[in-house]
Amino acid sequence: MRRVFLSLCLLFVVCSAAAQNNESLVEWSARTERVNDTLYRVLFDVRIASPWHMYDAGPYEGGPFATAVQIESGEAVYPVGPLEELLAPKEVYDEIFETQIGYYEGEARFAQSVVVKKKGAEIAGVVEWMLCNDQNCLPPDEWEFRLPTDGSQQSLSEGEMAELSTPAEGRSLWGAILEAILWGFAALLTPCVFPMVPMTVSYFMKGDGSPARGRSKAALYGLFIVALYTLPIAAIILITRIVGGEAVTADIFNWLATHWIPNVLFFVIFMIFAASFFGAFEIVLPSRLVNRSDAKADRGGITGLFFMAVTLVLVSFSCTGPIVGSVLIKSTAGEIWEPVITMLAFSVAFALPFTLLALFPSLLKNLPKSGGWLNSVKVVLGFIEVALGFKFLSVADQTYHWGLLDREIYLAIWIVVFSLLGFYLLGKLRFAHDSELKHITVTRLALAIASFTFVVYMIPGMWGAPLKGLSGYLPPLTTQDFILGESSSQPVGGASVGGGSVATDESLQPKKYADFLHLPFGLDGFFDYEQGLAYARRVGKPVFLDFTGHGCVNCREMEAKVWSDPSVQQILRDDYVIVALYSDDKTRLPETEWLVTESGKTLKGLGKKNSYLVNKGYDVSAQPAYLLLDGEGQLLVPVRGYDLSVEGYVEFLKSGLEAFYGDKR
């Protein structure tokens, strides 16, 4: 067993190393497809390196930088219709932008219809996109293409290296693993699984042989349980990848996660399981299947161990089925292999107690006996099934805009469900198979308090409270019909009017771009690099350069959680000249402000010009990035990135002041 374990560890390390050895962040390829005599489609294929993602075609007003294709139009060639998304993006509700956004991981495909009236004419244009991970966003980039109409292909492979080491999927994957582990342990307490404990103990107590042989059999038993849960889903992924490639596998999981058919189906299944847990009927697998497996378990040896594990999995299905389904469906929103990883975590946690009992059968005497408490566990799981089941219906409702589950309706259902759960735990509700409850145990009281506390937490959401702890489960706030004090529910800080102390200096020209760019919390500042530095030299203050973007989620989080601190705001207002440079702003500059790079490329957009200035001058490409400069643009202290420590941010600002003034203050 030790060799097997070491081999698996080695395989994991090799696979991890291979996954990280990918220098290319994004690869674009384009080709033309003839539809009829004058209509063509330009097909784009994109490969995106992990852990980065790229937003869909949007569009988003004041939101992320959407992927866009601009076709050079003329009398002979011009685009028709919007950019088509040939793969379904992953959709999430973003709390920062307060809107539903879509993004792609791994790959994306687009198509743009183009009319070509002149034979032999070329289709030319530019593709624009932005890459982000969980902590940073790279400046938007573009690729100019020129395609003949004979169907030939053009491609671009970007080789820039990311200077970041934190995988984007780290947080979500570890969260999914932790949740799967907790569900695995919780499954032991279900009435379908717990009665299997004496069966396991009796099987291993009658075993013979040396202690070492007994340990090997117990470990093999646990390994069989894990394999029976994990290998089927791994086989499905492997087969689909071999037959149709990664795109087919991704399409399957995208379809499972977003299409109305599987989501409504899972909603119905969860409601059926919940009704069964409440005692309406029993869900069991065919007895012939279970009995045949149980009979083969009596053979002994490795075959007996395997069928002992099969019997456990089959008998426990009616209770673990909805749990397994919930774990799998949630994990389909992540990487292709995330369902395998989460199911492995679930099955290891589920198998661990049985493996320990197989190793030490005498532990049975310390376990509680079966009784009415098991039915109570089943009913509690029924309430949870109802709550989780509505999440699937909500996904279908949001994707297809049915308007069935607006946010307040969804919240009302959850409030009622968890209120009823609290009353049940207090003994105020009884189901058909419940035992008489003569008194309330401390455990039931604690769970009832937790349930009612959760209800109290949700109630303000009926009037528009953000409920950030539940943002991944609730429909977006935009579906709420009524928000109390709606003006106060806007993003933290509001917009600067573009005036203030900076704009009152009449010797300066009006602040560029202040009519459509603003700083949070009413802060004053500049949005042009040269203008901001000129003012800083005039007033003798250091510069706080905020390299940011409209589509940078972590920039908004830094503003909401760090800039919102009064001590940070005071230093920014009183001691620095703020210059905010947006890397993804698509405003076209007047010709007099175009910037020609060393390679001869002309940058005509504000965002592209800002990105070039910061990258060339300070070797910074990721955002958010905060630079403290003197009036000549020289760095005072090292650049600071995404870090939610308010104390650290204050120290960062103070260190810049010390470096600027020295002993002069």
Buried (B, 14 or more C-beta within 10 A) or exposed (E): EEEEEEEEEEEEEEEEEEBEEEEEBBBBBBBBEEEEEEEBBBBBBBBBBBBBBBBBBBEBEEBBBBBBBBBBEEEEBBBEEEBBBEBBBBBBBBBBBBBBBBBBBBBBBBBBBBBBEEEEBBBBBEBBBBBBBBBBBBBBBBBEBEBEBEEEEBEBEBEEEBEBEEBBBEEBBEBBBEBBBEBBEBBBBBBBBBEBBBBBBEBBEEBEEEEEEBBBBBBBBBBBBBBBBBBEBBEBBEEBBEEEEBBEBBBBBBEBBBBBEBBBBBBEBBBBBBBBBBBEEEBEEEEEEBEBBBEBBEEBEEEBBBBBBBBBBBBBBBBBBBBBBBBBBBBBBBBBBBBBBBBBBBBBBBBBBBBBBBBEBEBBEEBEEEEEBBBBBBBBBBBBBBBBBBBBBBBBBBBEEEEEBBBBBBBBBBBEBBBBBBBBBBBEEEBEBBEEBEEEEEEBEEBBEBBBEBBEBBEEBBEBBBBEEBBBBBBBBEBBEEBEEEEEBEBEBBEBEBEBEBBEEEEBEEBBBBEEBBBBBBBBBBBBBEBBBBBBBEEEBBBBBBBBBBBBBBBBBBBBBBBBBEEBBEBBBEBBBBBBBBBBBBEEBEEEBEBEEEEEEEBBBBBBBBBBBBBEBBEBBBBBBBBBBBBEBEBBBEBBBBBEEBEEBBEBBEBBBEBBEEEEE
